[in-house]
Amino acid sequence: MKEKDVISDYKIQKYILYAEKNDGSYGTVEGGSYMIENDLDDFWHKKSHLEKTLRERLLKNEITAIYYFMVLEEMTIAELASRAGIRKGKVKLPSEPRKNLKK
């Protein structure tokens, strides 16, 4: 990407890119785009909606707390096992809790 190709039409949300400058060297170039603001707002809206939906399912006892945490933190089973300090094969992740544990 050349320095002249960097979009800088929105000064509120800025970002840094590495681009080829006019003299042929590479370096940082500051840009800004309205798309960044819109994408970030959309991301946070979807994230809060996911959290609300999962919390409701957790309170209704439809999912487990481990599943809730794993989805919110965007973890895989391998990452969950690593954080818990156990082997990946030992992790059993039921998405639905057991209804009656005293049978």
LOTORPA-742760 format. One record per residue: residue in three letters; x, y, z of N, C-alpha, C in turn. Coordinates in steps of 0.05 Angstrom, whole numbers, plus 5000, padded with zeros to 4 digits. Atoms other than C-alpha are relative to their C-alpha. Example, Ala and Ser with C-alpha at 12.3 -4.5 7.8 and 13.67 -1.06 7.14 Angstrom:
residues 2
ALA501849765000524649105156501850245000SER498449764999527349795143498550225014
end
This chain:
residues 103
MET501749775000500050005000501850255000LYS498549755001502550694983498850205020GLU500849794981502151295029497550154990LYS502249855011497351644982497449855000ASP502450175000492451054985498749985028VAL501150024973491351115061497650195002ILE502449844996484351365076500350175025SER499849834976484251955123497750205000ASP502449825002477152235116498550035027TYR501449984974475252165190502150045022LYS497849944981479652495242499549915028ILE500650084972475952255305501249725006GLN498950274997477751515296502449974983LYS497550015015484951445276501249725003TYR498550255000489350845260502750044988ILE497349995010496550715243500449764981LEU499350215020498750325181502950024992TYR497349995012505450135152499550014970ALA500449965028505650385081502650104987GLU497749905014510750555027499750304996LYS500149715002512351285030500950094972ASN499349905027513651734970502949974993ASP497250035006521151664976500949714997GLY499450285003520750904972500549845026SER499650134974521850755046497349925011TYR502550084986516750415091500050125028GLY500349894974514050725154497150035008THR502849974990507950895195498750244986VAL501749795012502351305164497550005016GLU502449974985496551575203497650044982GLY502549975016489551495174497750015019GLY502550004985482451535196497749944982SER502250075017475951255170497549975017TYR502650034987468651285189499349715004MET500650284998468350535178500949885027ILE499050104975472450415241498050055022GLU502049934980467350775284497649834998ASN502450165004461550415253500449705007ASP499450284995464849725258500349965030LEU499750034971466749835331497350025015ASP502649984988459750055350498449754995ASP501450245007456849455314501149765016PHE498850214984461748985349499150015029TRP500949984971460049245419497149955003HIS502850064999452649215404499549704999LYS500350295002453148485383501149865024LYS498850124977457648315441498150035025SER501849964977452748615492497549834997HIS502350175005446948255459500649715006LEU499250274994450647595463500249955030GLU499750034971452347705536497249995014LYS502749994988445047875553498549744994THR501350255007442447265516501149765016LEU498850224985447446795549499350025029ARG500749974971445947085618497249905005GLU502850094997438546965608499849694999ARG500050295002439846245586501349875025LEU498650104976444546145646498050015024LEU501949974978439246405695497649814998LYS502150205004434045935664501149725002ASN498750264997438945365675500049844973GLU499950135026439345215600502949944992ILE497150045006447045265597501550005026THR498450004976452645165646501650255002ALA498449764995456845715677502749984984ILE497450045015463145415644499550074970TYR500649945028459845455575499650304996TYR500449715001457646165589502650154999PHE497349884998464746365608501649954974MET498450075023467846005549499150164975VAL501049855024463246335497500650305003LEU499549714996464047035527502950064996GLU497149955003471646975529501149904973GLU499250105027471746665458502349805002MET497950204996475846075482499249744986THR500450275010476745395451500349815024ILE499850204978476644755492503049985008ALA497150014993484344745488500850235018GLU499449774983484745445517498849975028LEU501350044974479845275572501549805016ALA498450204986483844655590502650115010SER497549884992490245055592499650195024ARG500649824978487145575638499449855026ALA500750164976484445035684502349825009GLY497750164992491044665684499649704997ILE500550285005488444005658500349944970ARG499750075028489243605594497450054985LYS502249945017484743765536498049774999GLY501850235001481943055535498349975025LYS501450014975479643135607497650195001VAL502149804999475143725592497549894987LYS502650085011467943535584498350255003LEU501449744999463844135566497149964992PRO502850015008456444005569498850284997SER501349735003452544595542497450015016GLU502450014984446444365581500749885028PRO499450104973446844275657498349755005ARG501550234992444543635689497650095016LYS502449924987437443685713499849915029ASN500250114973437843235774502649855007LEU497450124993444543075806499849795022LYS500250184977441842655864498749734993LYS501150265007439542035826501849785006
end
